[in-house]
């Protein structure tokens, strides 16, 4: 067994949480002062024939001034089945962030932790990071980032970015679910040649370690950048550098890929939205990838539209389109949204897959005190290598909420999911719940 390398972050880890209410932790607030939110919920749930009760608790502390911002949010649930099983913690979650900026410098740091089911579909997931796995068990995610900017108001500046992330699995049966941790560091220098032209140097390094027999990957790059403001509305960017990727798989010799990398991009600001595009070539775990992309955003009278199309080659050298689309519309008494994203990713063994995420959300106020919310989520993982098992999950959600006295809400809902592996039968799961929830805010 290969010994794993461990990277530590300073700071403590508190119990963390389950976001049980519709109030976002980072709700907009006036400048100055400390705002506190307390959340409580009690739910009775029947899922696949099992009756349980869940008590949810959460707290958020946030503060924002002209130069500083602070956020601490923790949520967790305690679940008890009526079959006499032990009390269990349910979906803990923690968010901690701090930022401070001045005219000449800026500092930002954040840390997050969350635990969820392995096959849970979360809007926070990055579809370019990992693949969908349909398995029992729990997934714990840790991440930390530190960013420092210097010389923001000077013709010469520097930026340092440090990052850490980790994924650990428990109570799973799929041997392909391997724990992994990653570190990355980027140093960038900026030289303003005149008000429209800026040059720079950038060097980055990343390392991903996976439990044996996973594929470990080291990546390093160095290059130069050039930003040029063509007009007041049109800006361009160019990067030319050198990349090196080393893949280590137990039982096989090291696979080293290296070569030139480049990116050309532009952004045009328009009165009703932006137009942007890029063309480049770089090396990652799956080899050399020459992506091209074009994106357009539109601000409409009743909503916002964003659409994009990209072209990229997979490891089998086939040219594949990558689509993205989102549309949000405000209704007379509600909202409607649809979103589609696609991205290439690799699993713990370095196998390449195309991830697709499609979502539809709808919310309608039935009366001044009640509302109905519906959602559809489809997540699909299509491996480039036909020897790997593709996976797909469809989830349907329906939630009714009614406001009671003293900030209490009555909430009830139904959820149904369909999980499908290409070589197995479909698995259906249903959940019905009803409960009470309360949220209270104070400003100091």
JOFEN-V965183 format. One record per pair of residues at least 6 apart in sequence whose C-alpha atoms are under 7 Angstrom apart, sorted by the first residue. I is the first residue (numbers start at 1). GAP is how many residues later the second one is. D is the distance in Angstrom with one decimal. If there is no record, write none. Layout:
# JOFEN-V965183
[[I | GAP | D] [I | GAP | D]]
This chain:
# JOFEN-V965183
[[1 | 211 | 6.3] [2 | 210 | 5.9] [4 | 205 | 7.0] [4 | 207 | 6.7] [15 | 77 | 6.7] [16 | 58 | 4.6] [16 | 59 | 5.0] [16 | 60 | 5.5] [16 | 76 | 4.2] [16 | 77 | 3.7] [16 | 78 | 4.2] [16 | 98 | 6.9] [17 | 41 | 7.0] [17 | 57 | 5.1] [17 | 58 | 2.9] [17 | 59 | 3.5] [17 | 60 | 7.0] [17 | 74 | 5.8] [17 | 75 | 3.2] [17 | 76 | 3.0] [17 | 77 | 5.7] [17 | 97 | 6.8] [18 | 57 | 4.6] [18 | 58 | 4.5] [18 | 59 | 6.1] [18 | 73 | 5.1] [18 | 74 | 5.1] [18 | 75 | 5.6] [19 | 56 | 6.0] [20 | 36 | 6.8] [25 | 35 | 6.3] [25 | 48 | 6.4] [31 | 33 | 5.4] [31 | 34 | 5.0] [31 | 35 | 7.0] [32 | 31 | 6.5] [32 | 32 | 5.5] [32 | 33 | 4.8] [33 | 30 | 5.9] [33 | 410 | 6.7] [33 | 411 | 5.7] [34 | 27 | 7.0] [34 | 28 | 5.8] [34 | 29 | 4.7] [34 | 409 | 5.7] [34 | 410 | 5.2] [35 | 26 | 5.8] [35 | 27 | 5.3] [35 | 28 | 6.2] [35 | 407 | 5.7] [35 | 408 | 4.4] [35 | 409 | 6.4] [36 | 24 | 5.7] [36 | 25 | 4.8] [36 | 26 | 6.6] [36 | 405 | 5.5] [36 | 406 | 5.2] [36 | 407 | 6.3] [37 | 22 | 5.5] [37 | 23 | 5.0] [37 | 24 | 6.7] [37 | 402 | 6.9] [37 | 403 | 5.6] [37 | 404 | 4.5] [37 | 405 | 6.6] [38 | 20 | 5.9] [38 | 21 | 4.6] [38 | 22 | 6.7] [38 | 401 | 5.7] [38 | 402 | 5.3] [38 | 403 | 6.5] [39 | 18 | 5.7] [39 | 19 | 4.8] [39 | 20 | 6.1] [39 | 399 | 5.9] [39 | 400 | 4.6] [39 | 401 | 6.7] [40 | 16 | 5.5] [40 | 17 | 4.8] [40 | 18 | 6.6] [40 | 397 | 5.6] [40 | 398 | 5.3] [40 | 399 | 6.5] [41 | 14 | 5.8] [41 | 15 | 4.9] [41 | 16 | 6.7] [41 | 395 | 5.6] [41 | 396 | 4.0] [41 | 397 | 6.3] [42 | 12 | 5.8] [42 | 13 | 4.7] [42 | 14 | 6.3] [42 | 393 | 5.4] [42 | 394 | 5.4] [42 | 395 | 6.4] [43 | 10 | 5.6] [43 | 11 | 5.2] [43 | 12 | 6.6] [43 | 390 | 6.6] [43 | 391 | 5.6] [43 | 392 | 4.1] [43 | 393 | 6.5] [44 | 8 | 6.0] [44 | 9 | 4.5] [44 | 10 | 6.6] [44 | 389 | 5.5] [44 | 390 | 5.5] [44 | 391 | 6.0] [45 | 6 | 5.8] [45 | 7 | 5.3] [45 | 8 | 6.0] [45 | 386 | 7.0] [45 | 387 | 5.7] [45 | 388 | 4.3] [45 | 389 | 6.7] [46 | 6 | 6.4] [46 | 385 | 5.7] [46 | 386 | 5.4] [46 | 387 | 6.4] [47 | 383 | 5.8] [47 | 384 | 4.3] [47 | 385 | 6.5] [48 | 381 | 6.1] [48 | 382 | 5.8] [48 | 383 | 6.6] [51 | 30 | 6.0] [51 | 31 | 5.9] [52 | 27 | 6.8] [52 | 28 | 5.5] [52 | 29 | 4.1] [52 | 30 | 5.6] [53 | 26 | 5.7] [53 | 27 | 5.4] [53 | 28 | 6.5] [54 | 23 | 6.2] [54 | 24 | 5.4] [54 | 25 | 4.3] [54 | 26 | 6.5] [55 | 22 | 5.4] [55 | 23 | 5.2] [55 | 24 | 6.6] [56 | 20 | 5.8] [56 | 21 | 4.2] [56 | 22 | 6.5] [57 | 18 | 5.8] [57 | 19 | 5.7] [57 | 20 | 6.3] [58 | 16 | 5.6] [58 | 17 | 4.1] [58 | 18 | 6.4] [59 | 14 | 5.8] [59 | 15 | 5.6] [59 | 16 | 6.6] [60 | 12 | 5.6] [60 | 13 | 4.2] [60 | 14 | 6.5] [61 | 10 | 5.8] [61 | 11 | 5.1] [61 | 12 | 6.4] [62 | 8 | 5.5] [62 | 9 | 4.4] [62 | 10 | 6.3] [63 | 6 | 5.7] [63 | 7 | 5.2] [63 | 8 | 6.6] [64 | 6 | 6.4] [67 | 33 | 5.5] [67 | 34 | 5.3] [67 | 35 | 6.4] [68 | 31 | 5.6] [68 | 32 | 4.4] [68 | 33 | 6.7] [69 | 29 | 5.7] [69 | 30 | 5.3] [69 | 31 | 6.6] [70 | 27 | 5.8] [70 | 28 | 4.6] [70 | 29 | 6.7] [71 | 25 | 5.7] [71 | 26 | 5.2] [71 | 27 | 6.6] [72 | 23 | 5.7] [72 | 24 | 4.6] [72 | 25 | 6.7] [73 | 21 | 5.8] [73 | 22 | 5.1] [73 | 23 | 6.6] [74 | 19 | 5.7] [74 | 20 | 4.5] [74 | 21 | 6.5] [75 | 17 | 5.8] [75 | 18 | 5.4] [75 | 19 | 6.7] [76 | 14 | 6.2] [76 | 15 | 6.0] [76 | 16 | 4.3] [76 | 17 | 6.4] [77 | 12 | 5.7] [77 | 13 | 4.6] [77 | 14 | 6.5] [77 | 15 | 6.8] [78 | 9 | 6.7] [78 | 10 | 5.7] [78 | 11 | 4.7] [78 | 12 | 5.6] [79 | 8 | 5.8] [79 | 9 | 5.2] [79 | 10 | 6.2] [79 | 11 | 6.2] [80 | 6 | 6.8] [80 | 7 | 4.9] [80 | 8 | 6.5] [91 | 23 | 6.9] [91 | 24 | 5.1] [91 | 25 | 5.2] [92 | 22 | 5.7] [92 | 23 | 5.6] [93 | 20 | 5.6] [93 | 21 | 4.2] [93 | 22 | 6.5] [94 | 18 | 5.4] [94 | 19 | 5.1] [94 | 20 | 6.3] [95 | 16 | 6.1] [95 | 17 | 4.5] [95 | 18 | 6.7] [96 | 14 | 5.6] [96 | 15 | 5.2] [96 | 16 | 6.2] [97 | 12 | 5.7] [97 | 13 | 4.0] [97 | 14 | 6.3] [98 | 10 | 5.8] [98 | 11 | 5.4] [98 | 12 | 6.3] [99 | 8 | 5.5] [99 | 9 | 4.2] [99 | 10 | 6.3] [100 | 6 | 5.7] [100 | 7 | 5.3] [100 | 8 | 6.5] [101 | 6 | 6.1] [103 | 49 | 6.7] [103 | 50 | 6.3] [104 | 46 | 6.2] [104 | 47 | 5.1] [104 | 48 | 4.6] [104 | 49 | 5.1] [105 | 44 | 5.2] [105 | 45 | 4.6] [105 | 46 | 6.1] [105 | 47 | 5.7] [106 | 42 | 5.8] [106 | 43 | 5.0] [106 | 44 | 6.8] [107 | 40 | 5.8] [107 | 41 | 4.7] [107 | 42 | 6.5] [108 | 38 | 5.9] [108 | 39 | 5.2] [108 | 40 | 6.6] [109 | 36 | 5.6] [109 | 37 | 4.5] [109 | 38 | 6.4] [110 | 34 | 5.6] [110 | 35 | 5.4] [110 | 36 | 6.8] [111 | 32 | 5.7] [111 | 33 | 4.3] [111 | 34 | 6.6] [112 | 30 | 5.9] [112 | 31 | 5.4] [112 | 32 | 6.6] [113 | 28 | 5.6] [113 | 29 | 4.7] [113 | 30 | 6.7] [114 | 26 | 5.9] [114 | 27 | 5.5] [114 | 28 | 7.0] [115 | 23 | 6.8] [115 | 24 | 5.7] [115 | 25 | 4.4] [115 | 26 | 6.4] [116 | 22 | 5.7] [116 | 23 | 5.5] [116 | 24 | 6.7] [117 | 20 | 6.0] [117 | 21 | 4.6] [117 | 22 | 5.9] [118 | 15 | 6.9] [118 | 17 | 6.3] [118 | 18 | 6.4] [118 | 19 | 5.8] [118 | 20 | 5.2] [118 | 21 | 5.2] [119 | 13 | 6.9] [119 | 14 | 5.9] [119 | 15 | 5.2] [119 | 16 | 6.3] [127 | 216 | 6.4] [127 | 228 | 6.1] [128 | 215 | 5.4] [128 | 216 | 5.9] [128 | 217 | 4.9] [129 | 216 | 6.0] [130 | 215 | 5.9] [130 | 216 | 5.9] [130 | 217 | 5.4] [131 | 214 | 6.8] [131 | 215 | 7.0] [131 | 216 | 5.9] [131 | 224 | 6.9] [131 | 250 | 6.3] [132 | 249 | 6.0] [132 | 259 | 6.5] [133 | 258 | 6.9] [135 | 37 | 6.6] [135 | 38 | 7.0] [135 | 39 | 6.7] [136 | 36 | 5.5] [137 | 33 | 5.7] [137 | 34 | 4.5] [137 | 35 | 4.6] [138 | 31 | 5.8] [138 | 32 | 5.4] [138 | 33 | 6.5] [139 | 28 | 6.8] [139 | 29 | 5.9] [139 | 30 | 4.8] [139 | 31 | 6.8] [140 | 27 | 5.6] [140 | 28 | 5.2] [140 | 29 | 6.5] [141 | 25 | 5.8] [141 | 26 | 4.8] [141 | 27 | 6.8] [142 | 23 | 5.4] [142 | 24 | 5.1] [142 | 25 | 6.6] [143 | 21 | 5.5] [143 | 22 | 4.2] [143 | 23 | 6.5] [144 | 19 | 5.7] [144 | 20 | 5.1] [144 | 21 | 6.4] [145 | 17 | 5.7] [145 | 18 | 4.4] [145 | 19 | 6.4] [146 | 15 | 5.8] [146 | 16 | 5.1] [146 | 17 | 6.4] [147 | 13 | 5.7] [147 | 14 | 4.5] [147 | 15 | 6.4] [148 | 11 | 5.7] [148 | 12 | 5.2] [148 | 13 | 6.6] [149 | 9 | 5.9] [149 | 10 | 4.5] [149 | 11 | 6.7] [150 | 7 | 5.4] [150 | 8 | 5.2] [150 | 9 | 6.4] [151 | 6 | 4.2] [151 | 7 | 6.6] [155 | 36 | 5.9] [155 | 37 | 4.8] [156 | 34 | 5.6] [156 | 35 | 4.8] [156 | 36 | 6.3] [157 | 32 | 5.9] [157 | 33 | 5.0] [157 | 34 | 6.8] [158 | 30 | 5.6] [158 | 31 | 4.5] [158 | 32 | 6.0] [159 | 28 | 5.8] [159 | 29 | 5.2] [159 | 30 | 6.6] [160 | 26 | 5.8] [160 | 27 | 4.7] [160 | 28 | 6.6] [161 | 24 | 5.7] [161 | 25 | 5.1] [161 | 26 | 6.6] [162 | 22 | 5.9] [162 | 23 | 4.6] [162 | 24 | 6.6] [163 | 20 | 5.6] [163 | 21 | 5.1] [163 | 22 | 6.4] [164 | 18 | 5.7] [164 | 19 | 4.5] [164 | 20 | 6.6] [165 | 16 | 5.6] [165 | 17 | 5.3] [165 | 18 | 6.6] [166 | 14 | 5.7] [166 | 15 | 4.0] [166 | 16 | 6.2] [167 | 12 | 5.6] [167 | 13 | 5.4] [167 | 14 | 6.3] [168 | 11 | 4.6] [168 | 12 | 6.7] [169 | 8 | 7.0] [169 | 10 | 6.2] [176 | 172 | 6.7] [178 | 32 | 6.4] [178 | 33 | 5.8] [178 | 36 | 6.9] [178 | 170 | 6.2] [179 | 31 | 5.9] [179 | 32 | 5.6] [180 | 28 | 6.9] [180 | 29 | 5.6] [180 | 30 | 4.3] [180 | 31 | 6.3] [181 | 27 | 5.8] [181 | 28 | 5.5] [181 | 29 | 6.7] [182 | 25 | 5.5] [182 | 26 | 4.3] [182 | 27 | 6.4] [183 | 23 | 5.6] [183 | 24 | 5.5] [183 | 25 | 6.7] [184 | 21 | 5.5] [184 | 22 | 4.1] [184 | 23 | 6.5] [185 | 19 | 5.6] [185 | 20 | 5.4] [185 | 21 | 6.4] [186 | 17 | 5.7] [186 | 18 | 4.2] [186 | 19 | 6.5] [187 | 15 | 5.8] [187 | 16 | 5.5] [187 | 17 | 6.4] [188 | 12 | 7.0] [188 | 13 | 5.6] [188 | 14 | 4.3] [188 | 15 | 6.5] [189 | 11 | 5.2] [189 | 12 | 5.2] [189 | 13 | 6.4] [190 | 8 | 6.9] [190 | 9 | 5.9] [190 | 10 | 4.4] [190 | 11 | 6.9] [191 | 7 | 5.6] [191 | 8 | 5.1] [191 | 9 | 5.8] [192 | 6 | 4.3] [192 | 7 | 6.4] [196 | 32 | 5.7] [196 | 33 | 4.8] [197 | 30 | 5.7] [197 | 31 | 4.7] [197 | 32 | 6.5] [198 | 28 | 5.8] [198 | 29 | 5.0] [198 | 30 | 6.6] [199 | 26 | 5.6] [199 | 27 | 4.5] [199 | 28 | 6.3] [200 | 24 | 5.6] [200 | 25 | 4.9] [200 | 26 | 6.4] [201 | 22 | 5.9] [201 | 23 | 4.5] [201 | 24 | 6.1] [202 | 20 | 5.7] [202 | 21 | 5.5] [202 | 22 | 6.1] [203 | 18 | 5.7] [203 | 19 | 4.3] [203 | 20 | 6.6] [204 | 16 | 5.7] [204 | 17 | 5.4] [204 | 18 | 6.5] [205 | 14 | 5.7] [205 | 15 | 4.4] [205 | 16 | 6.6] [206 | 12 | 5.9] [206 | 13 | 5.2] [206 | 14 | 6.5] [207 | 10 | 5.8] [207 | 11 | 4.5] [207 | 12 | 6.4] [208 | 8 | 5.6] [208 | 9 | 5.2] [208 | 10 | 6.5] [209 | 7 | 4.9] [209 | 8 | 6.9] [210 | 6 | 5.7] [210 | 138 | 6.9] [213 | 36 | 7.0] [213 | 37 | 5.9] [214 | 35 | 6.6] [214 | 134 | 5.6] [214 | 135 | 5.1] [215 | 32 | 6.6] [215 | 33 | 5.7] [215 | 34 | 4.7] [215 | 133 | 6.4] [215 | 134 | 5.0] [215 | 135 | 6.0] [216 | 31 | 5.8] [216 | 32 | 5.2] [216 | 33 | 6.6] [217 | 29 | 5.7] [217 | 30 | 4.6] [217 | 31 | 6.4] [218 | 27 | 5.8] [218 | 28 | 5.2] [218 | 29 | 6.6] [219 | 25 | 5.8] [219 | 26 | 4.5] [219 | 27 | 6.5] [220 | 23 | 5.8] [220 | 24 | 5.4] [220 | 25 | 6.6] [221 | 20 | 7.0] [221 | 21 | 5.5] [221 | 22 | 4.3] [221 | 23 | 6.3] [222 | 19 | 5.5] [222 | 20 | 5.6] [222 | 21 | 6.8] [223 | 16 | 6.9] [223 | 17 | 5.5] [223 | 18 | 3.6] [223 | 19 | 6.2] [224 | 15 | 5.7] [224 | 16 | 5.6] [224 | 17 | 6.2] [225 | 13 | 5.6] [225 | 14 | 4.5] [225 | 15 | 6.7] [226 | 11 | 5.7] [226 | 12 | 5.2] [226 | 13 | 6.6] [227 | 9 | 5.8] [227 | 10 | 4.5] [227 | 11 | 6.6] [228 | 7 | 5.8] [228 | 8 | 5.3] [228 | 9 | 6.4] [229 | 6 | 4.3] [229 | 7 | 6.3] [233 | 35 | 5.5] [233 | 36 | 4.9] [234 | 33 | 5.8] [234 | 34 | 4.4] [234 | 35 | 6.5] [235 | 31 | 5.7] [235 | 32 | 5.4] [235 | 33 | 6.5] [236 | 29 | 5.7] [236 | 30 | 4.2] [236 | 31 | 6.4] [237 | 27 | 5.9] [237 | 28 | 5.2] [237 | 29 | 6.2] [238 | 25 | 5.6] [238 | 26 | 4.6] [238 | 27 | 6.5] [239 | 23 | 5.2] [239 | 24 | 5.0] [239 | 25 | 6.6] [240 | 21 | 5.9] [240 | 22 | 4.5] [240 | 23 | 6.8] [241 | 19 | 5.8] [241 | 20 | 5.2] [241 | 21 | 6.2] [242 | 17 | 5.7] [242 | 18 | 4.5] [242 | 19 | 5.5] [243 | 15 | 5.5] [243 | 16 | 5.7] [243 | 17 | 6.2] [243 | 18 | 6.3] [243 | 40 | 6.6] [244 | 13 | 5.8] [244 | 14 | 4.2] [244 | 15 | 6.7] [245 | 11 | 5.8] [245 | 12 | 5.2] [245 | 13 | 6.3] [245 | 39 | 6.6] [246 | 8 | 6.8] [246 | 9 | 5.7] [246 | 10 | 4.5] [246 | 11 | 6.5] [247 | 7 | 5.8] [247 | 8 | 5.1] [247 | 9 | 6.4] [248 | 6 | 5.0] [248 | 7 | 6.6] [261 | 20 | 5.4] [261 | 21 | 4.8] [262 | 18 | 5.3] [262 | 19 | 5.5] [262 | 20 | 6.7] [263 | 15 | 7.0] [263 | 16 | 5.7] [263 | 17 | 4.0] [263 | 18 | 6.6] [264 | 14 | 5.5] [264 | 15 | 5.3] [264 | 16 | 6.1] [265 | 12 | 5.5] [265 | 13 | 4.0] [265 | 14 | 6.4] [266 | 10 | 5.5] [266 | 11 | 5.6] [266 | 12 | 6.6] [267 | 7 | 7.0] [267 | 8 | 5.8] [267 | 9 | 4.3] [267 | 10 | 6.8] [268 | 6 | 5.7] [268 | 7 | 5.2] [268 | 8 | 6.2] [269 | 6 | 6.6] [272 | 26 | 5.5] [272 | 27 | 5.1] [273 | 24 | 5.0] [273 | 25 | 4.5] [273 | 26 | 5.7] [274 | 22 | 5.9] [274 | 23 | 5.3] [275 | 20 | 5.9] [275 | 21 | 4.6] [275 | 22 | 6.6] [276 | 18 | 5.9] [276 | 19 | 5.2] [276 | 20 | 6.5] [277 | 16 | 5.4] [277 | 17 | 4.2] [277 | 18 | 6.1] [278 | 14 | 5.6] [278 | 15 | 5.2] [278 | 16 | 6.6] [279 | 12 | 6.0] [279 | 13 | 4.4] [279 | 14 | 6.6] [280 | 10 | 5.6] [280 | 11 | 5.6] [280 | 12 | 6.4] [281 | 7 | 6.9] [281 | 8 | 5.7] [281 | 9 | 4.0] [281 | 10 | 6.2] [282 | 6 | 5.6] [282 | 7 | 5.5] [282 | 8 | 6.4] [283 | 6 | 6.0] [285 | 65 | 6.6] [286 | 29 | 5.7] [286 | 66 | 6.5] [287 | 28 | 6.5] [289 | 23 | 6.5] [289 | 24 | 5.9] [290 | 22 | 5.9] [290 | 23 | 6.6] [291 | 19 | 7.0] [291 | 20 | 5.7] [291 | 21 | 4.5] [292 | 18 | 5.4] [292 | 19 | 5.2] [292 | 20 | 6.6] [293 | 16 | 5.8] [293 | 17 | 4.0] [293 | 18 | 6.4] [294 | 14 | 5.6] [294 | 15 | 5.6] [294 | 16 | 6.4] [295 | 12 | 5.8] [295 | 13 | 4.1] [295 | 14 | 6.6] [296 | 10 | 5.8] [296 | 11 | 5.5] [296 | 12 | 6.2] [297 | 8 | 5.7] [297 | 9 | 4.2] [297 | 10 | 6.4] [298 | 6 | 5.9] [298 | 7 | 5.1] [298 | 8 | 6.3] [299 | 6 | 6.5] [302 | 27 | 5.7] [302 | 28 | 5.8] [303 | 25 | 5.3] [303 | 26 | 4.2] [303 | 27 | 5.9] [304 | 23 | 5.8] [304 | 24 | 5.4] [304 | 25 | 6.7] [305 | 21 | 5.8] [305 | 22 | 4.6] [305 | 23 | 6.7] [306 | 19 | 5.6] [306 | 20 | 5.2] [306 | 21 | 6.5] [307 | 17 | 5.7] [307 | 18 | 4.4] [307 | 19 | 6.5] [308 | 15 | 6.0] [308 | 16 | 5.0] [308 | 17 | 6.3] [309 | 12 | 6.9] [309 | 13 | 5.7] [309 | 14 | 4.7] [309 | 15 | 6.3] [310 | 11 | 5.6] [310 | 12 | 4.7] [310 | 13 | 6.3] [311 | 8 | 6.6] [311 | 9 | 5.7] [311 | 10 | 4.6] [311 | 11 | 5.9] [312 | 7 | 5.6] [312 | 8 | 5.5] [312 | 9 | 6.5] [313 | 6 | 4.4] [313 | 7 | 5.9] [322 | 20 | 5.6] [322 | 21 | 6.6] [323 | 18 | 6.2] [323 | 19 | 5.7] [324 | 16 | 5.2] [324 | 17 | 4.5] [324 | 18 | 6.3] [325 | 14 | 5.5] [325 | 15 | 5.0] [325 | 16 | 6.7] [326 | 12 | 5.5] [326 | 13 | 4.1] [326 | 14 | 6.3] [327 | 10 | 5.5] [327 | 11 | 5.3] [327 | 12 | 6.5] [328 | 8 | 5.8] [328 | 9 | 4.3] [328 | 10 | 6.7] [329 | 6 | 5.9] [329 | 7 | 5.3] [329 | 8 | 6.3] [330 | 6 | 6.5] [333 | 31 | 5.9] [333 | 32 | 5.4] [334 | 29 | 5.2] [334 | 30 | 4.4] [334 | 31 | 5.8] [335 | 27 | 5.9] [335 | 28 | 5.3] [335 | 29 | 6.8] [336 | 25 | 5.8] [336 | 26 | 4.6] [336 | 27 | 6.5] [337 | 23 | 5.7] [337 | 24 | 5.2] [337 | 25 | 6.5] [338 | 21 | 5.6] [338 | 22 | 4.4] [338 | 23 | 6.4] [339 | 19 | 5.7] [339 | 20 | 5.2] [339 | 21 | 6.5] [340 | 17 | 5.7] [340 | 18 | 4.5] [340 | 19 | 6.5] [341 | 15 | 5.8] [341 | 16 | 5.3] [341 | 17 | 6.7] [342 | 13 | 5.6] [342 | 14 | 4.5] [342 | 15 | 6.5] [343 | 11 | 5.9] [343 | 12 | 5.4] [343 | 13 | 6.8] [344 | 8 | 7.0] [344 | 9 | 5.7] [344 | 10 | 4.6] [344 | 11 | 6.0] [345 | 7 | 5.7] [345 | 8 | 5.4] [345 | 9 | 6.3] [345 | 10 | 6.9] [346 | 6 | 4.4] [346 | 7 | 6.0] [352 | 31 | 6.0] [352 | 32 | 5.8] [353 | 28 | 6.3] [353 | 29 | 5.4] [353 | 30 | 4.0] [353 | 31 | 5.4] [354 | 27 | 5.8] [354 | 28 | 5.1] [354 | 29 | 6.2] [355 | 25 | 5.8] [355 | 26 | 4.7] [355 | 27 | 6.5] [356 | 23 | 5.8] [356 | 24 | 5.1] [356 | 25 | 6.5] [357 | 21 | 5.9] [357 | 22 | 4.7] [357 | 23 | 6.6] [358 | 19 | 5.8] [358 | 20 | 5.1] [358 | 21 | 6.5] [359 | 17 | 5.6] [359 | 18 | 4.6] [359 | 19 | 6.5] [360 | 15 | 5.6] [360 | 16 | 5.1] [360 | 17 | 6.7] [361 | 13 | 5.9] [361 | 14 | 4.4] [361 | 15 | 6.6] [362 | 11 | 5.7] [362 | 12 | 5.2] [362 | 13 | 6.3] [363 | 9 | 5.8] [363 | 10 | 4.3] [363 | 11 | 6.4] [364 | 7 | 5.6] [364 | 8 | 5.3] [364 | 9 | 6.4] [365 | 6 | 4.2] [365 | 7 | 6.4] [366 | 6 | 6.9] [369 | 33 | 5.7] [369 | 34 | 5.1] [370 | 31 | 5.6] [370 | 32 | 4.2] [370 | 33 | 6.2] [371 | 29 | 6.0] [371 | 30 | 5.4] [371 | 31 | 6.6] [372 | 27 | 5.9] [372 | 28 | 4.6] [372 | 29 | 6.5] [373 | 25 | 5.8] [373 | 26 | 5.1] [373 | 27 | 6.4] [374 | 23 | 5.6] [374 | 24 | 4.5] [374 | 25 | 6.4] [375 | 21 | 5.9] [375 | 22 | 5.1] [375 | 23 | 6.6] [376 | 19 | 5.8] [376 | 20 | 4.8] [376 | 21 | 6.5] [377 | 17 | 5.8] [377 | 18 | 5.2] [377 | 19 | 6.7] [378 | 15 | 5.8] [378 | 16 | 4.5] [378 | 17 | 6.5] [379 | 13 | 5.7] [379 | 14 | 5.4] [379 | 15 | 6.6] [380 | 11 | 6.0] [380 | 12 | 4.4] [380 | 13 | 6.6] [381 | 9 | 5.7] [381 | 10 | 5.3] [381 | 11 | 6.3] [382 | 8 | 5.1] [382 | 9 | 7.0] [383 | 7 | 5.9] [389 | 32 | 6.8] [389 | 33 | 6.3] [390 | 31 | 5.9] [390 | 32 | 5.7] [391 | 29 | 5.9] [391 | 30 | 4.6] [391 | 31 | 6.5] [392 | 27 | 5.9] [392 | 28 | 5.1] [392 | 29 | 6.4] [393 | 24 | 7.0] [393 | 25 | 5.6] [393 | 26 | 4.4] [393 | 27 | 6.1] [394 | 23 | 5.5] [394 | 24 | 5.1] [394 | 25 | 6.5] [395 | 21 | 5.8] [395 | 22 | 4.2] [395 | 23 | 6.5] [396 | 19 | 5.6] [396 | 20 | 5.3] [396 | 21 | 6.2] [397 | 17 | 6.0] [397 | 18 | 4.5] [397 | 19 | 6.7] [398 | 15 | 5.4] [398 | 16 | 5.3] [398 | 17 | 6.4] [399 | 13 | 5.8] [399 | 14 | 4.2] [399 | 15 | 6.6] [400 | 11 | 5.7] [400 | 12 | 5.3] [400 | 13 | 6.0] [401 | 8 | 6.6] [401 | 9 | 5.7] [401 | 10 | 4.4] [401 | 11 | 6.6] [402 | 7 | 5.5] [402 | 8 | 5.1] [402 | 9 | 6.4] [403 | 6 | 4.5] [403 | 7 | 6.3] [404 | 6 | 6.9] [407 | 31 | 5.8] [407 | 32 | 6.4] [408 | 28 | 6.9] [408 | 29 | 5.8] [408 | 30 | 4.6] [409 | 27 | 5.7] [409 | 28 | 5.2] [409 | 29 | 6.2] [410 | 25 | 6.0] [410 | 26 | 4.8] [410 | 27 | 6.6] [411 | 23 | 5.7] [411 | 24 | 5.4] [411 | 25 | 6.0] [412 | 21 | 5.5] [412 | 22 | 4.1] [412 | 23 | 6.3] [413 | 19 | 5.9] [413 | 20 | 5.5] [413 | 21 | 6.6] [414 | 17 | 5.7] [414 | 18 | 4.6] [414 | 19 | 6.6] [415 | 15 | 5.7] [415 | 16 | 5.1] [415 | 17 | 6.5] [416 | 13 | 5.7] [416 | 14 | 4.4] [416 | 15 | 6.4] [417 | 11 | 5.8] [417 | 12 | 5.3] [417 | 13 | 6.5] [418 | 8 | 6.7] [418 | 9 | 5.7] [418 | 10 | 4.8] [418 | 11 | 6.6] [419 | 7 | 5.7] [419 | 8 | 5.1] [419 | 9 | 6.5] [420 | 6 | 4.7] [420 | 7 | 6.5]]
